[in-house]
Amino acid sequence: MAALQYLVSQRSAQPEFAEWHNSLIDLHQRKLWHQLTLKLDQFVALAIFQAGDTLMQLYHNFITEFETKISVLKLAHFAVIVSRQYAEKEAAIGYLEGIIEKLRASRETRIEEPILFIKMQIVAFRLEKGEQKECKNLLDDGTTTLDSMTDIDPSVYASNYWVSSQYHKSRQEFSEDLALDLSLAAVLGDYICGFEELLAHPIIKSILGTKVLECVLNSLVLRPAEDRTIPLNIIAARTKLSVEDVELLLMKSLSVHLIEGITDQVEATILVSRVRPIVLGITQIESLRDRLDNWVDKVHTALLSVESETPELVAS
C-alpha cells in the first residue's frame, strides 16, 4: 500500500518522529479512521511541519488514500492547513477548489460547512492578492450561506468572522467588525461590560442599530414606575423605525433579557416590568433625580393629608 510505504519511508528519514509515524501506521492498518483523524490533527499542528512542503506531501501521499472515510469537515481543515504551504496563491486556490469539487461529487451530507470553511480560506488568499471586490462578493455569499445553516461548527463561524475582519482591516474599516463583536459580548456575556457602558464607547457609533437600542433602553428606564405600558408607535416615533421593526427589536431584547415584560400585539403595547441594570449618563441621572424629587414631594403631600385628616392617629 502506497500510503503505508510513504509513512515507513518518512519514519526512516525522520527518526525523531518515529513514534508519531508508528501510531499513524497502526491506526491506518486497523482502519480506525476517527482515531486516525484525531492523531493527524495533532501531527499536522506540530510547529516543525508548518514550513516547507511536508504537509503537502503528507496529504498527497497518505491522506488522499482514505479521505473519503473521515469527516468532511476534518478533511476541509486538513486541506486548508496544506494550502498554506503552497508558495503561489493561485496554486493554493486551485488546490482548494479541487477539494470543493471532490466534496460536491461525494454523496456526503452536510457538505455546506466544509465548503464554506474552504471558501473562506480562498477569500483570505484573494485578499492577500489585493482582489478586494472579489472578496466582498465571496464574503457576502458566505454570510448568506451561514445565515441559512443550523447547528454550525464553531470553526466555520470563526473562519467567516476572521476573514471578514481581515477584509475590513484591508479597507481601513476597523470599527465595523470589532463593534459588532463587542455588542454581542455585552448583550450575551455575564461579566464583560454593561450594554450602556459599551454604548458610551466611540467605536459603537459605527453600528446604527445600537443607537436605536440605546434610545429604546433610555425610554424604558426613565419612564415613571406607574407608566410602564408603552404603545409601540411611541417607540417607533422616537427611534424612527416602523412598528414592525420595533416589535422585532423588542423581541430580541426580551430574548437576551435586556428587558423583561409582556407584549400585547392586539393593543400594540409593551408592559415593561424590568430593564437590565445599565450605567447612566449625566442627563439620565438628572432625570432620575427629578423623578425622585417628585416622588419625595408626593410622599410629603400624602403625609400632610394624613396628618390633617387623622391628627389623633398621627399623635399616637
C-alpha positions in Angstrom: 0.0 0.0 0.0 1.5 3.3 -1.2 0.2 5.2 1.8 1.9 2.9 4.4 5.1 2.8 2.3 5.2 6.6 2.4 4.9 6.6 6.2 7.6 3.9 6.6 10.0 6.0 4.4 9.2 9.1 6.5 9.9 7.1 9.7 13.3 6.2 8.4 14.0 9.8 7.2 12.8 11.4 10.4 13.6 9.0 13.3 12.8 11.8 15.8 9.1 11.4 14.7 9.2 7.5 14.6 6.6 7.3 17.4 4.2 9.5 15.5 4.6 7.6 12.3 4.2 4.2 14.2 0.9 5.5 15.6 -0.4 6.6 12.2 0.6 3.3 10.6 -1.1 1.3 13.4 -4.3 3.3 13.2 -4.4 3.1 9.4 -3.9 -0.7 9.4 -6.7 -1.1 12.0 -8.9 1.1 10.0 -9.7 3.3 13.0 -10.5 6.3 10.9 -11.8 8.5 13.7 -8.8 7.9 15.9 -6.5 8.4 12.9 -8.1 11.7 12.2 -7.5 12.9 15.8 -3.9 11.8 15.6 -3.4 13.5 12.3 -4.9 16.7 13.8 -2.2 16.7 16.4 0.5 15.7 13.9 -0.1 18.5 11.4 -0.2 21.1 14.2 3.5 20.4 15.1 5.4 23.6 14.6 8.2 21.9 12.7 5.8 21.0 9.9 4.5 24.5 9.3 7.3 25.3 6.9 8.3 23.6 3.7 6.1 21.1 1.9 5.9 18.3 4.4 2.2 18.6 4.9 1.6 18.8 1.2 3.5 15.5 0.8 1.5 14.0 3.7 -1.8 14.9 2.1 -1.0 13.7 -1.4 0.8 10.5 -0.4 -1.2 9.5 2.7 -4.4 11.3 3.4 -5.8 11.0 -0.1 -6.0 7.3 0.2 -8.6 7.4 3.0 -10.0 11.0 2.7 -13.5 9.6 1.8 -13.6 7.7 5.2 -13.0 10.7 7.5 -15.2 13.6 8.5 -15.8 16.0 5.6 -15.2 19.0 7.9 -11.9 17.5 9.1 -10.9 17.0 5.5 -11.6 20.7 4.9 -9.4 21.5 8.0 -6.5 19.5 6.7 -6.9 20.9 3.2 -6.8 24.5 4.5 -3.6 23.7 6.5 -2.0 22.1 3.5 -3.0 25.0 1.2 -0.9 27.5 3.3 2.3 25.7 2.3 1.8 26.5 -1.4 4.3 29.2 -2.5 1.9 30.6 -5.1 -1.5 31.8 -4.0 -3.2 30.8 -7.3 -1.8 27.2 -6.9 -3.2 27.1 -3.4 -6.6 28.4 -4.6 -6.6 25.8 -7.4 -5.9 23.1 -4.8 -8.7 24.2 -2.6 -11.2 24.5 -5.5 -10.3 20.9 -6.3 -11.2 19.8 -2.8 -14.5 21.6 -3.1 -15.2 19.7 -6.3 -14.4 16.4 -4.5 -16.9 17.3 -1.8 -19.6 18.2 -4.2 -19.1 15.0 -6.1 -19.3 12.9 -2.9 -22.6 11.6 -1.5 -21.9 13.0 1.9 -24.5 15.1 3.7 -23.8 18.5 5.3 -21.1 19.4 2.8 -22.1 23.1 3.1 -20.0 23.5 6.2 -16.6 22.2 4.9 -17.2 24.0 1.6 -17.8 27.3 3.3 -14.8 26.8 5.5 -12.6 26.2 2.5 -14.1 29.2 0.6 -13.2 31.5 3.5 -9.5 30.4 3.1 -9.8 31.2 -0.7 -11.1 34.6 0.3 -8.1 35.1 2.5 -5.7 34.2 -0.3 -7.5 36.5 -2.7 -7.3 39.3 -0.1 -3.6 38.8 0.1 -3.5 39.3 -3.7 -5.5 42.6 -3.4 -8.7 41.3 -5.0 -11.0 43.2 -2.7 -14.0 43.4 -5.0 -14.0 39.6 -5.5 -13.5 39.1 -1.8 -16.5 41.3 -1.0 -18.8 39.2 -3.2 -17.5 35.9 -1.7 -17.9 37.2 1.8 -21.5 38.3 1.1 -22.2 34.8 -0.3 -20.6 33.2 2.7 -22.6 35.3 5.1 -25.8 34.4 3.3 -24.9 30.7 3.4 -24.0 30.9 7.1 -27.3 32.6 7.9 -29.2 29.7 6.2 -27.5 27.0 8.1 -28.2 25.5 11.6 -26.0 23.6 14.1 -22.8 25.1 12.7 -19.4 24.0 13.8 -17.6 26.9 15.7 -14.6 26.6 13.3 -16.8 27.6 10.4 -18.2 30.6 12.3 -14.6 31.6 13.3 -13.3 31.4 9.7 -16.1 33.6 8.4 -15.6 36.3 11.1 -11.8 36.2 10.9 -11.7 36.6 7.2 -14.4 39.3 7.4 -12.3 41.2 9.9 -9.2 40.9 7.7 -11.3 42.3 4.8 -12.4 45.3 6.8 -8.9 45.8 8.1 -7.6 45.9 4.5 -10.1 48.6 3.7 -9.2 50.5 6.9 -12.7 49.8 8.3 -11.5 48.8 11.7 -14.6 49.6 13.7 -17.4 47.6 12.0 -16.5 44.0 13.0 -15.0 45.0 16.3 -18.1 46.9 17.2 -20.3 44.0 16.3 -18.3 41.6 18.4 -18.3 43.9 21.4 -22.0 44.4 21.1 -22.6 40.7 21.1 -20.3 40.3 24.1 -22.1 43.0 26.1 -25.5 41.5 25.3 -24.8 37.9 25.9 -21.8 37.9 28.3 -22.4 37.9 32.1 -19.2 39.6 33.1 -17.9 41.6 30.0 -19.4 45.0 30.5 -22.8 46.7 30.7 -24.5 47.5 27.4 -24.8 51.2 28.4 -21.1 51.2 29.1 -20.5 49.9 25.6 -22.8 52.4 24.0 -20.7 55.2 25.5 -17.7 53.9 23.6 -17.0 55.8 20.3 -16.5 52.5 18.4 -20.2 51.7 18.7 -21.1 54.7 16.6 -20.4 52.5 13.6 -23.5 50.4 14.3 -26.8 52.2 13.8 -28.8 49.5 15.5 -27.1 50.0 18.8 -28.1 53.7 18.8 -31.6 52.7 18.2 -31.4 50.2 21.1 -29.9 52.9 23.3 -32.9 55.1 22.5 -35.3 52.3 23.5 -33.5 51.4 26.7 -33.3 55.1 27.7 -37.0 55.5 27.0 -37.9 52.5 29.2 -35.6 53.1 32.1 -36.6 56.7 32.6 -40.4 56.1 32.5 -42.3 56.5 35.7 -43.0 53.3 37.6 -46.7 53.8 37.2 -46.5 54.2 33.5 -44.7 51.2 32.1 -47.2 50.3 29.5 -45.8 51.9 26.3 -47.5 52.0 22.9 -45.2 50.7 20.2 -46.0 53.7 18.0 -44.4 56.0 20.6 -41.2 53.9 20.5 -41.4 53.9 16.7 -41.6 57.7 16.7 -38.6 58.1 19.0 -36.5 55.6 17.1 -37.7 56.4 13.6 -38.5 52.8 12.9 -41.6 51.1 11.7 -43.8 49.4 14.3 -42.9 46.0 12.8 -39.2 46.8 13.3 -39.8 47.9 16.8 -41.6 44.6 17.5 -38.6 42.7 16.2 -36.1 44.8 18.3 -38.2 44.3 21.4 -38.4 40.5 20.8 -34.6 40.4 20.5 -34.2 42.5 23.7 -36.6 40.2 25.6 -34.9 37.0 24.3 -31.5 38.1 25.7 -33.1 39.6 28.9 -32.1 43.2 28.2 -35.7 43.9 29.3 -38.5 41.8 30.8 -42.2 42.3 30.2 -45.2 41.3 28.2 -46.1 42.5 24.7 -49.8 43.0 23.7 -50.0 42.6 19.9 -53.7 43.4 19.8 -53.2 46.7 21.6 -49.7 47.2 20.1 -48.2 47.9 23.5 -45.5 46.5 25.8 -45.7 46.3 29.6 -42.1 46.5 30.9 -41.5 45.0 34.3 -37.7 45.3 34.4 -34.9 46.8 32.5 -31.4 45.2 32.8 -29.3 47.5 35.0 -27.4 50.0 33.0 -24.8 52.7 33.5 -26.5 56.1 33.3 -25.1 59.3 31.8 -25.3 62.8 33.4 -28.5 63.7 31.7 -30.2 60.4 32.7 -29.1 60.8 36.3 -30.5 64.3 36.4 -33.8 63.0 35.0 -33.9 60.3 37.8 -33.1 63.0 40.4 -36.1 65.0 39.2 -38.3 61.9 39.4 -37.0 61.1 42.9 -37.7 64.7 44.0 -41.2 64.4 42.5 -41.7 61.2 44.4 -40.5 62.8 47.7 -42.9 65.7 47.1 -45.8 63.2 46.6 -44.9 61.3 49.8 -44.7 64.6 51.8 -48.1 65.7 50.4 -49.6 62.3 51.4 -48.2 62.7 54.9 -49.6 66.2 55.3 -53.0 64.9 54.1 -52.9 62.0 56.6 -51.9 64.4 59.4 -54.7 66.9 58.7 -57.5 64.2 58.3 -56.5 62.0 61.2 -54.4 64.0 63.7 -55.2 61.7 66.6 -53.7 58.8 64.6 -50.5 60.7 63.9 -50.3 61.9 67.5 -50.5 58.4 68.9 
